[in-house]
Amino acid sequence: MRLQQWDLASGETPSSSRFPGFSLHPGWVVAVLVLVAARAVFITVAPPGFYVDEAAGAAHAIALLHHGHDAWGTPHPLYSPSLGGGFSTAFYLYPLAAWMAAFGTSEVAIRAFSLASTFVAIAILGVGIRRWFGRREAWLSAATALALPWNWIQGNMAWDPALVPLVVASGFWAFSRIVVPPVSNCGRRASLVLFPVLLLLLAYLYPPMRVTAPLLFLGAYVVFWHQKRIGIGELVATVLFCSALAVPLLQFMLQPEALVRARLLSVFHGASLAEGSRAFGANMLRLLAPTTLFLTGDPNLRHGTGFQGLLGLASLPPLLGLAAAAIRTFIGRRSKPQRHAVRMGFLLVVACTGWLASLAGAALTNEGQPHSLRSCAAWPFATIVLVVGWRCLLEAPLPRHVRRLAIAFFAIGTAGYAVHAARTYPTQAMEAFDTSARRQILSGQPTSDYSALARRYYETR
């Protein structure tokens, strides 16, 4: 769907008068503040323990902080070997080391870095959405993202994927500055430089994003070209610039250690092309299944609580509003769409495309499906879809009590998830977080089945 010339050429900015809809009710601001406070307290309760992978990454960060090398003694590494054949990247470890210098090396302090990154991601996502619609939708997106079960546990975990949504949200903001006016020519050029750099950072940060980032790059530059936001010279320069920046990543990916892990996790490992393709399709369907989205979510308790799925019951009202709007649009397809409806439709296409691209890297792996952590880049796009759904619902010609019922359902669903996450989940997830081994280490007892790298965190913190 093409964003029409009425707002591309005119340079109009979204406002309450140009884009009719619900006014910013103070309740949404209160909801955001309450959810921020609840999430800040929640980090002291869950997840329980400190998982071995978290401790291993923390050991690298502490070594960088004090000595300028990782826990293996490698000075200024790009990637540091961690556990299970995985690696911790400098793009996570160096910011974490700086955070440790300011806030300490306790488990809560380290996890607070991930939570702060999640909060910043939500704020930047709101700024991007504000450019499309206005201040009201920015606050609504913040409340929606803060309530999303997908990022409650993952936003507290101390590992590289915690930064993925921040980079994705920043990329969406840069994308929005390019395609939504007004923007100066200087600002457009700056965003055209920033956007591909952020996608490269995404690929460096987390292995599944090496599939997602190129897909997002391709989709975005199709839009830029179609909307005449970039010329052939700028496109060639961007490709050459990105290729040069990607050389260290390519060198790392071709190392035997990285190749072995990638091969073992691939759906094509030990399978034919047809079998691997079927497995990929089946994994995509698992990640999009209603049970995954609204009931059970990811079976791994280190990725979620196993309650209310990835989107949660609170997301049902906006999705129903979106479905109803689609039906009304289909029935009245002969009438000319209003300007704000065109913008919502375009943004919805962008968000759904980004959502699917964010699932692709996870779906290409053969373990732990549906794997919500490897697809964590998707929840910012899911938030955008839900914001569009809220607009559709709250603008629809419905009785006021229906809207109030939808908001009440959102509040009750979110509260139900929060209570379960704070009271039931910590007990259920204790075994998933090595709590018994951690207790032995903290009491000075020997442990033979715990990683020496992870144990080093407790020895040096």
Kinemage of the C-alpha trace (Angstrom):
@kinemage 1
@onewidth
@group {chain A} dominant
@subgroup {mainchain}
@vectorlist {calphas} color= white
{ca met a 1} P 0.000 0.000 0.000
{ca arg a 2} L 1.464 3.313 -1.012
{ca leu a 3} L 1.521 6.202 1.415
{ca gln a 4} L -0.352 8.828 -0.528
{ca gln a 5} L 0.862 12.218 -1.644
{ca trp a 6} L -1.394 14.153 0.692
{ca asp a 7} L 1.093 13.818 3.510
{ca leu a 8} L 4.278 13.064 1.588
{ca ala a 9} L 4.309 16.278 -0.335
{ca ser a 10} L 2.521 18.580 2.048
{ca gly a 11} L 4.871 18.058 4.974
{ca glu a 12} L 1.962 17.857 7.400
{ca thr a 13} L 2.587 16.398 10.808
{ca pro a 14} L 0.166 14.201 12.708
{ca ser a 15} L -2.056 16.069 15.087
{ca ser a 16} L -5.357 15.695 16.850
{ca ser a 17} L -7.111 17.850 14.285
{ca arg a 18} L -5.731 16.156 11.186
{ca phe a 19} L -6.032 12.638 12.491
{ca pro a 20} L -9.287 12.274 14.388
{ca gly a 21} L -9.567 9.744 17.148
{ca phe a 22} L -9.766 9.351 20.888
{ca ser a 23} L -8.175 12.028 23.013
{ca leu a 24} L -5.329 11.228 25.368
{ca his a 25} L -7.098 10.109 28.509
{ca pro a 26} L -5.045 10.547 31.707
{ca gly a 27} L -5.728 6.895 32.433
{ca trp a 28} L -3.256 5.814 29.754
{ca val a 29} L -0.524 7.950 31.305
{ca val a 30} L -1.352 6.479 34.716
{ca ala a 31} L -1.264 2.982 33.206
{ca val a 32} L 2.234 3.595 31.845
{ca leu a 33} L 3.515 4.898 35.182
{ca val a 34} L 1.952 2.002 37.097
{ca leu a 35} L 3.374 -0.567 34.697
{ca val a 36} L 6.860 0.969 34.857
{ca ala a 37} L 6.745 0.843 38.653
{ca ala a 38} L 5.401 -2.713 38.629
{ca arg a 39} L 8.089 -3.878 36.211
{ca ala a 40} L 10.802 -2.212 38.303
{ca val a 41} L 9.616 -4.037 41.437
{ca phe a 42} L 9.102 -7.266 39.508
{ca ile a 43} L 12.804 -7.520 38.674
{ca thr a 44} L 13.539 -8.185 42.363
{ca val a 45} L 11.128 -11.138 42.331
{ca ala a 46} L 11.514 -12.879 38.993
{ca pro a 47} L 13.102 -14.573 37.289
{ca pro a 48} L 14.333 -16.543 40.300
{ca gly a 49} L 18.022 -17.250 40.667
{ca phe a 50} L 20.605 -16.243 38.111
{ca tyr a 51} L 20.840 -18.582 35.133
{ca val a 52} L 24.217 -20.015 34.225
{ca asp a 53} L 24.265 -18.203 30.861
{ca glu a 54} L 23.627 -14.906 32.640
{ca ala a 55} L 26.484 -15.527 35.055
{ca ala a 56} L 28.840 -16.418 32.187
{ca gly a 57} L 28.108 -13.157 30.360
{ca ala a 58} L 28.476 -11.227 33.608
{ca ala a 59} L 31.902 -12.824 34.162
{ca his a 60} L 33.047 -11.508 30.780
{ca ala a 61} L 31.690 -8.024 31.535
{ca ile a 62} L 33.399 -7.865 34.934
{ca ala a 63} L 36.710 -8.905 33.364
{ca leu a 64} L 36.303 -6.174 30.735
{ca leu a 65} L 35.490 -3.643 33.422
{ca his a 66} L 38.524 -4.392 35.566
{ca his a 67} L 41.141 -5.623 33.093
{ca gly a 68} L 40.101 -4.682 29.540
{ca his a 69} L 39.836 -8.307 28.425
{ca asp a 70} L 37.160 -10.972 28.642
{ca ala a 71} L 37.132 -13.836 31.147
{ca trp a 72} L 39.342 -15.907 28.810
{ca gly a 73} L 41.993 -13.171 28.684
{ca thr a 74} L 41.246 -11.991 25.131
{ca pro a 75} L 41.786 -8.208 24.946
{ca his a 76} L 38.988 -6.125 23.431
{ca pro a 77} L 37.123 -9.075 21.875
{ca leu a 78} L 34.350 -8.758 19.301
{ca tyr a 79} L 32.878 -12.092 20.427
{ca ser a 80} L 33.690 -13.971 23.626
{ca pro a 81} L 33.077 -17.733 23.793
{ca ser a 82} L 30.386 -18.473 26.346
{ca leu a 83} L 28.396 -21.621 27.102
{ca gly a 84} L 26.808 -24.249 24.865
{ca gly a 85} L 28.805 -23.111 21.846
{ca gly a 86} L 27.375 -19.601 22.088
{ca phe a 87} L 29.161 -16.255 22.190
{ca ser a 88} L 28.697 -12.975 24.015
{ca thr a 89} L 29.142 -9.949 21.793
{ca ala a 90} L 31.023 -6.757 22.541
{ca phe a 91} L 27.882 -4.768 21.699
{ca tyr a 92} L 26.339 -6.222 24.859
{ca leu a 93} L 29.394 -6.637 27.083
{ca tyr a 94} L 30.873 -3.128 26.793
{ca pro a 95} L 27.630 -1.272 27.605
{ca leu a 96} L 27.043 -3.741 30.445
{ca ala a 97} L 30.551 -3.114 31.803
{ca ala a 98} L 29.867 0.645 31.762
{ca trp a 99} L 26.575 0.017 33.568
{ca met a 100} L 28.416 -2.075 36.178
{ca ala a 101} L 30.842 0.765 36.781
{ca ala a 102} L 27.912 2.972 37.733
{ca phe a 103} L 25.515 0.545 39.452
{ca gly a 104} L 27.600 -2.393 40.674
{ca thr a 105} L 27.831 -6.066 39.792
{ca ser a 106} L 24.969 -7.573 41.772
{ca glu a 107} L 22.477 -9.819 40.012
{ca val a 108} L 19.702 -7.242 40.306
{ca ala a 109} L 21.965 -4.463 38.990
{ca ile a 110} L 22.978 -6.539 35.966
{ca arg a 111} L 19.394 -7.485 35.184
{ca ala a 112} L 18.380 -3.851 35.656
{ca phe a 113} L 20.545 -3.071 32.617
{ca ser a 114} L 18.300 -5.306 30.516
{ca leu a 115} L 15.153 -3.804 32.020
{ca ala a 116} L 16.409 -0.264 31.383
{ca ser a 117} L 17.154 -1.246 27.780
{ca thr a 118} L 13.595 -2.558 27.465
{ca phe a 119} L 12.176 0.682 28.863
{ca val a 120} L 14.280 2.744 26.437
{ca ala a 121} L 13.162 0.502 23.563
{ca ile a 122} L 9.519 1.135 24.490
{ca ala a 123} L 10.136 4.875 24.725
{ca ile a 124} L 11.849 5.033 21.320
{ca leu a 125} L 9.100 2.911 19.808
{ca gly a 126} L 6.587 5.434 21.140
{ca val a 127} L 8.532 8.302 19.585
{ca gly a 128} L 8.444 6.497 16.248
{ca ile a 129} L 4.703 5.853 16.496
{ca arg a 130} L 4.128 9.478 17.465
{ca arg a 131} L 5.581 10.486 14.125
{ca trp a 132} L 2.923 8.423 12.360
{ca phe a 133} L -0.075 9.488 14.433
{ca gly a 134} L 0.525 11.696 17.453
{ca arg a 135} L 1.170 11.951 21.173
{ca arg a 136} L -1.902 9.933 22.116
{ca glu a 137} L -0.720 6.842 20.263
{ca ala a 138} L 2.773 7.199 21.701
{ca trp a 139} L 1.415 6.807 25.230
{ca leu a 140} L -0.885 4.027 24.102
{ca ser a 141} L 2.044 2.149 22.557
{ca ala a 142} L 3.986 2.480 25.805
{ca ala a 143} L 1.131 1.012 27.844
{ca thr a 144} L 0.640 -1.773 25.305
{ca ala a 145} L 4.330 -2.723 25.160
{ca leu a 146} L 4.774 -2.602 28.945
{ca ala a 147} L 1.820 -4.959 29.358
{ca leu a 148} L 3.024 -7.413 26.703
{ca pro a 149} L 3.920 -10.784 28.309
{ca trp a 150} L 6.514 -11.354 25.592
{ca asn a 151} L 9.011 -8.992 27.241
{ca trp a 152} L 8.323 -9.390 30.978
{ca ile a 153} L 10.785 -12.223 31.583
{ca gln a 154} L 13.017 -11.618 28.575
{ca gly a 155} L 13.306 -7.941 29.513
{ca asn a 156} L 14.777 -8.961 32.875
{ca met a 157} L 17.283 -11.552 31.678
{ca ala a 158} L 20.962 -10.594 31.594
{ca trp a 159} L 22.039 -11.636 28.120
{ca asp a 160} L 22.559 -10.270 24.607
{ca pro a 161} L 18.970 -10.717 23.293
{ca ala a 162} L 17.767 -8.139 25.833
{ca leu a 163} L 19.207 -5.424 23.567
{ca val a 164} L 17.554 -6.688 20.376
{ca pro a 165} L 14.219 -4.845 20.868
{ca leu a 166} L 16.112 -1.615 21.581
{ca val a 167} L 17.904 -1.822 18.244
{ca val a 168} L 14.687 -2.783 16.432
{ca ala a 169} L 12.766 0.107 17.984
{ca ser a 170} L 15.584 2.496 17.057
{ca gly a 171} L 15.488 1.165 13.500
{ca phe a 172} L 11.739 1.749 13.334
{ca trp a 173} L 12.257 5.318 14.551
{ca ala a 174} L 14.896 5.939 11.856
{ca phe a 175} L 12.628 4.338 9.231
{ca ser a 176} L 9.784 6.598 10.330
{ca arg a 177} L 11.963 9.695 10.018
{ca ile a 178} L 12.694 8.731 6.428
{ca val a 179} L 9.178 7.943 5.202
{ca val a 180} L 6.993 10.273 7.309
{ca pro a 181} L 7.342 14.045 6.770
{ca pro a 182} L 8.305 16.629 7.656
{ca val a 183} L 12.029 16.016 7.633
{ca ser a 184} L 14.830 18.158 6.316
{ca asn a 185} L 17.125 16.843 3.623
{ca cys a 186} L 19.928 16.729 6.194
{ca gly a 187} L 17.744 14.787 8.604
{ca arg a 188} L 16.752 12.340 5.890
{ca arg a 189} L 20.363 11.688 4.960
{ca ala a 190} L 21.327 11.201 8.607
{ca ser a 191} L 18.511 8.683 9.047
{ca leu a 192} L 19.508 6.897 5.836
{ca val a 193} L 22.969 6.408 7.361
{ca leu a 194} L 21.670 5.447 10.798
{ca phe a 195} L 19.082 2.938 9.605
{ca pro a 196} L 21.420 0.401 7.909
{ca val a 197} L 23.959 0.791 10.719
{ca leu a 198} L 21.270 -0.248 13.201
{ca leu a 199} L 20.394 -3.289 11.090
{ca leu a 200} L 24.063 -4.259 10.990
{ca leu a 201} L 24.228 -3.876 14.760
{ca leu a 202} L 21.206 -6.161 14.982
{ca ala a 203} L 23.014 -8.826 12.962
{ca tyr a 204} L 26.136 -8.503 15.130
{ca leu a 205} L 24.119 -8.696 18.327
{ca tyr a 206} L 22.221 -11.984 18.072
{ca pro a 207} L 22.599 -14.878 15.579
{ca pro a 208} L 18.894 -15.259 14.563
{ca met a 209} L 18.943 -11.595 13.563
{ca arg a 210} L 21.380 -12.455 10.759
{ca val a 211} L 18.277 -13.660 8.946
{ca thr a 212} L 15.931 -10.943 10.185
{ca ala a 213} L 18.214 -7.954 9.527
{ca pro a 214} L 18.683 -8.599 5.769
{ca leu a 215} L 14.940 -9.150 5.371
{ca leu a 216} L 14.196 -5.859 7.131
{ca phe a 217} L 16.848 -4.137 5.014
{ca leu a 218} L 15.330 -5.449 1.785
{ca gly a 219} L 11.769 -4.519 2.755
{ca ala a 220} L 12.708 -1.043 3.973
{ca tyr a 221} L 14.736 -0.158 0.892
{ca val a 222} L 11.921 -1.292 -1.379
{ca val a 223} L 9.773 1.291 0.447
{ca phe a 224} L 12.497 3.963 0.266
{ca trp a 225} L 12.895 3.414 -3.458
{ca his a 226} L 9.156 3.306 -4.124
{ca gln a 227} L 8.605 6.493 -2.138
{ca lys a 228} L 11.616 8.143 -3.853
{ca arg a 229} L 13.400 8.608 -0.558
{ca ile a 230} L 16.684 7.312 -1.967
{ca gly a 231} L 18.441 7.562 -5.302
{ca ile a 232} L 20.606 5.057 -7.120
{ca gly a 233} L 23.807 6.749 -5.946
{ca glu a 234} L 22.741 6.672 -2.295
{ca leu a 235} L 21.638 3.054 -2.653
{ca val a 236} L 24.979 1.935 -4.093
{ca ala a 237} L 26.867 3.890 -1.432
{ca thr a 238} L 24.735 2.278 1.292
{ca val a 239} L 25.394 -1.234 -0.010
{ca leu a 240} L 29.142 -0.624 -0.216
{ca phe a 241} L 29.209 1.023 3.221
{ca cys a 242} L 27.273 -1.835 4.831
{ca ser a 243} L 29.387 -4.460 3.091
{ca ala a 244} L 32.540 -2.928 4.557
{ca leu a 245} L 31.063 -2.801 8.056
{ca ala a 246} L 29.885 -6.412 7.768
{ca val a 247} L 33.358 -7.841 7.040
{ca pro a 248} L 34.245 -8.572 10.722
{ca leu a 249} L 30.891 -10.309 11.176
{ca leu a 250} L 31.447 -12.401 8.063
{ca gln a 251} L 34.913 -13.374 9.264
{ca phe a 252} L 33.458 -14.483 12.586
{ca met a 253} L 30.625 -16.434 10.963
{ca leu a 254} L 33.125 -18.381 8.845
{ca gln a 255} L 35.102 -19.536 11.873
{ca pro a 256} L 34.653 -23.261 12.621
{ca glu a 257} L 33.225 -22.607 16.100
{ca ala a 258} L 30.451 -20.423 14.726
{ca leu a 259} L 29.767 -22.663 11.743
{ca val a 260} L 29.357 -25.770 13.892
{ca arg a 261} L 26.724 -24.198 16.133
{ca ala a 262} L 24.834 -22.684 13.200
{ca arg a 263} L 24.813 -25.998 11.369
{ca leu a 264} L 23.616 -28.005 14.375
{ca leu a 265} L 20.732 -25.604 15.052
{ca ser a 266} L 19.560 -25.357 11.453
{ca val a 267} L 16.318 -27.050 10.374
{ca phe a 268} L 18.271 -28.209 7.311
{ca his a 269} L 20.843 -30.109 9.398
{ca gly a 270} L 20.552 -33.784 8.448
{ca ala a 271} L 17.459 -33.046 6.371
{ca ser a 272} L 16.645 -32.553 2.723
{ca leu a 273} L 15.688 -29.188 1.302
{ca ala a 274} L 12.013 -30.197 1.286
{ca glu a 275} L 12.140 -31.503 4.863
{ca gly a 276} L 13.927 -28.410 6.125
{ca ser a 277} L 11.458 -26.143 4.334
{ca arg a 278} L 8.527 -28.008 5.875
{ca ala a 279} L 10.116 -27.676 9.319
{ca phe a 280} L 10.594 -23.949 8.754
{ca gly a 281} L 6.950 -23.548 7.761
{ca ala a 282} L 5.771 -25.585 10.737
{ca asn a 283} L 7.878 -23.458 13.110
{ca met a 284} L 6.441 -20.246 11.654
{ca leu a 285} L 2.939 -21.592 12.228
{ca arg a 286} L 3.814 -22.534 15.825
{ca leu a 287} L 5.059 -19.002 16.496
{ca leu a 288} L 1.815 -17.568 15.092
{ca ala a 289} L -0.569 -20.130 16.596
{ca pro a 290} L -3.328 -18.750 18.867
{ca thr a 291} L -2.184 -21.045 21.679
{ca thr a 292} L 1.315 -19.560 21.463
{ca leu a 293} L 0.064 -15.989 21.276
{ca phe a 294} L -2.705 -16.096 23.888
{ca leu a 295} L -2.483 -19.187 26.094
{ca thr a 296} L 0.827 -20.970 26.688
{ca gly a 297} L 3.571 -19.090 24.830
{ca asp a 298} L 7.097 -20.468 24.832
{ca pro a 299} L 7.458 -23.756 26.782
{ca asn a 300} L 10.859 -22.655 28.124
{ca leu a 301} L 10.377 -20.979 31.511
{ca arg a 302} L 13.517 -18.911 30.928
{ca his a 303} L 11.700 -17.176 28.083
{ca gly a 304} L 8.266 -16.660 29.618
{ca thr a 305} L 5.871 -17.690 32.351
{ca gly a 306} L 3.852 -20.169 30.277
{ca phe a 307} L 0.712 -18.192 31.095
{ca gln a 308} L -1.346 -16.070 28.673
{ca gly a 309} L 1.029 -16.606 25.762
{ca leu a 310} L 3.279 -14.046 24.070
{ca leu a 311} L 0.681 -11.333 23.485
{ca gly a 312} L -1.588 -12.100 26.417
{ca leu a 313} L -5.328 -11.815 26.843
{ca ala a 314} L -5.008 -8.017 27.110
{ca ser a 315} L -4.225 -7.917 23.385
{ca leu a 316} L -7.571 -9.415 22.357
{ca pro a 317} L -9.622 -6.158 22.377
{ca pro a 318} L -7.358 -4.287 19.915
{ca leu a 319} L -7.068 -7.352 17.686
{ca leu a 320} L -10.859 -7.668 17.614
{ca gly a 321} L -11.065 -3.967 16.831
{ca leu a 322} L -8.613 -4.466 13.978
{ca ala a 323} L -10.592 -7.410 12.622
{ca ala a 324} L -13.842 -5.421 12.782
{ca ala a 325} L -12.206 -2.498 10.951
{ca ala a 326} L -10.957 -4.866 8.245
{ca ile a 327} L -14.470 -6.223 7.765
{ca arg a 328} L -15.923 -2.711 7.551
{ca thr a 329} L -13.242 -1.753 5.024
{ca phe a 330} L -13.991 -4.818 2.910
{ca ile a 331} L -17.725 -4.143 2.950
{ca gly a 332} L -17.243 -0.460 2.072
{ca arg a 333} L -14.320 -0.999 -0.322
{ca arg a 334} L -15.913 1.146 -3.059
{ca ser a 335} L -15.754 4.256 -0.933
{ca lys a 336} L -12.588 6.340 -0.894
{ca pro a 337} L -10.561 5.695 2.293
{ca gln a 338} L -9.920 8.579 4.637
{ca arg a 339} L -6.425 9.950 4.927
{ca his a 340} L -5.704 8.641 8.423
{ca ala a 341} L -7.017 5.204 7.384
{ca val a 342} L -4.458 5.101 4.559
{ca arg a 343} L -1.685 5.884 7.028
{ca met a 344} L -2.899 3.204 9.451
{ca gly a 345} L -3.078 0.670 6.635
{ca phe a 346} L 0.428 1.423 5.471
{ca leu a 347} L 1.829 1.205 8.987
{ca leu a 348} L -0.014 -2.067 9.523
{ca val a 349} L 1.632 -3.535 6.420
{ca val a 350} L 5.044 -2.369 7.671
{ca ala a 351} L 4.457 -3.864 11.135
{ca cys a 352} L 3.162 -7.225 9.869
{ca thr a 353} L 6.062 -7.527 7.448
{ca gly a 354} L 8.537 -6.746 10.219
{ca trp a 355} L 6.811 -9.240 12.516
{ca leu a 356} L 7.145 -12.061 9.984
{ca ala a 357} L 10.765 -11.145 9.224
{ca ser a 358} L 11.520 -11.227 12.960
{ca leu a 359} L 10.177 -14.775 13.236
{ca ala a 360} L 12.187 -16.133 10.328
{ca gly a 361} L 15.511 -16.550 12.148
{ca ala a 362} L 13.858 -18.401 15.022
{ca ala a 363} L 11.844 -20.607 12.672
{ca leu a 364} L 15.041 -21.758 10.952
{ca thr a 365} L 16.250 -23.401 14.175
{ca asn a 366} L 15.315 -26.920 15.194
{ca glu a 367} L 15.039 -26.767 18.981
{ca gly a 368} L 12.695 -25.372 21.608
{ca gln a 369} L 9.896 -24.361 19.267
{ca pro a 370} L 8.006 -22.078 19.484
{ca his a 371} L 11.166 -20.178 20.451
{ca ser a 372} L 10.077 -16.706 21.539
{ca leu a 373} L 13.554 -15.530 22.611
{ca arg a 374} L 15.054 -16.007 19.157
{ca ser a 375} L 12.106 -14.058 17.768
{ca cys a 376} L 12.228 -11.271 20.377
{ca ala a 377} L 12.640 -8.694 17.601
{ca ala a 378} L 8.969 -9.284 16.798
{ca trp a 379} L 7.350 -7.789 19.887
{ca pro a 380} L 7.984 -4.131 18.892
{ca phe a 381} L 6.220 -4.871 15.601
{ca ala a 382} L 3.443 -6.672 17.483
{ca thr a 383} L 3.041 -3.563 19.612
{ca ile a 384} L 2.576 -1.445 16.493
{ca val a 385} L -0.125 -3.823 15.234
{ca leu a 386} L -1.912 -3.586 18.582
{ca val a 387} L -1.716 0.227 18.573
{ca val a 388} L -3.375 0.290 15.152
{ca gly a 389} L -5.996 -2.072 16.562
{ca trp a 390} L -6.622 0.222 19.522
{ca arg a 391} L -7.119 3.161 17.161
{ca cys a 392} L -9.599 1.167 15.122
{ca leu a 393} L -11.469 0.101 18.255
{ca leu a 394} L -11.586 3.493 19.922
{ca glu a 395} L -12.562 5.309 16.718
{ca ala a 396} L -15.298 2.862 15.797
{ca pro a 397} L -18.936 4.008 16.090
{ca leu a 398} L -19.552 1.941 19.214
{ca pro a 399} L -21.386 2.710 22.456
{ca arg a 400} L -19.121 4.177 25.118
{ca his a 401} L -19.620 1.201 27.431
{ca val a 402} L -18.110 -1.121 24.781
{ca arg a 403} L -14.896 0.904 24.759
{ca arg a 404} L -14.855 0.948 28.540
{ca leu a 405} L -15.331 -2.812 28.559
{ca ala a 406} L -12.361 -3.227 26.192
{ca ile a 407} L -10.140 -1.076 28.410
{ca ala a 408} L -11.321 -2.957 31.508
{ca phe a 409} L -10.489 -6.260 29.784
{ca phe a 410} L -6.999 -4.914 29.025
{ca ala a 411} L -6.524 -3.914 32.667
{ca ile a 412} L -7.814 -7.214 34.071
{ca gly a 413} L -5.770 -9.309 31.637
{ca thr a 414} L -2.599 -7.381 32.453
{ca ala a 415} L -3.214 -7.547 36.196
{ca gly a 416} L -3.882 -11.277 35.987
{ca tyr a 417} L -0.633 -11.878 34.162
{ca ala a 418} L 1.329 -9.688 36.598
{ca val a 419} L -0.059 -11.481 39.657
{ca his a 420} L 0.728 -14.892 38.191
{ca ala a 421} L 4.228 -13.766 37.169
{ca ala a 422} L 4.999 -12.401 40.636
{ca arg a 423} L 3.421 -15.099 42.797
{ca thr a 424} L 3.286 -18.397 40.890
{ca tyr a 425} L 5.998 -18.219 38.255
{ca pro a 426} L 9.054 -17.826 40.564
{ca thr a 427} L 8.274 -21.133 42.272
{ca gln a 428} L 7.523 -22.919 39.011
{ca ala a 429} L 10.728 -21.701 37.369
{ca met a 430} L 13.236 -22.400 40.155
{ca glu a 431} L 14.706 -25.482 38.491
{ca ala a 432} L 15.041 -23.644 35.178
{ca phe a 433} L 17.354 -21.088 36.803
{ca asp a 434} L 19.884 -23.308 38.577
{ca thr a 435} L 18.727 -22.085 41.972
{ca ser a 436} L 20.082 -25.079 43.881
{ca ala a 437} L 23.533 -24.848 42.243
{ca arg a 438} L 23.589 -21.092 42.806
{ca arg a 439} L 22.718 -21.625 46.469
{ca gln a 440} L 25.630 -24.050 46.823
{ca ile a 441} L 28.060 -21.625 45.206
{ca leu a 442} L 26.979 -18.736 47.407
{ca ser a 443} L 27.387 -20.914 50.519
{ca gly a 444} L 30.888 -21.976 49.471
{ca gln a 445} L 30.023 -25.604 48.692
{ca pro a 446} L 31.748 -27.321 45.744
{ca thr a 447} L 29.700 -27.893 42.577
{ca ser a 448} L 30.884 -30.274 39.887
{ca asp a 449} L 28.091 -29.685 37.349
{ca tyr a 450} L 28.295 -25.911 37.103
{ca ser a 451} L 30.309 -24.068 34.472
{ca ala a 452} L 33.657 -22.727 35.629
{ca leu a 453} L 33.075 -19.598 33.521
{ca ala a 454} L 29.755 -18.904 35.206
{ca arg a 455} L 31.224 -19.651 38.651
{ca arg a 456} L 33.839 -16.988 37.981
{ca tyr a 457} L 31.124 -14.336 38.214
{ca tyr a 458} L 30.469 -15.229 41.853
{ca glu a 459} L 34.195 -15.214 42.561
{ca thr a 460} L 34.840 -11.762 41.064
{ca arg a 461} L 31.684 -9.717 41.619
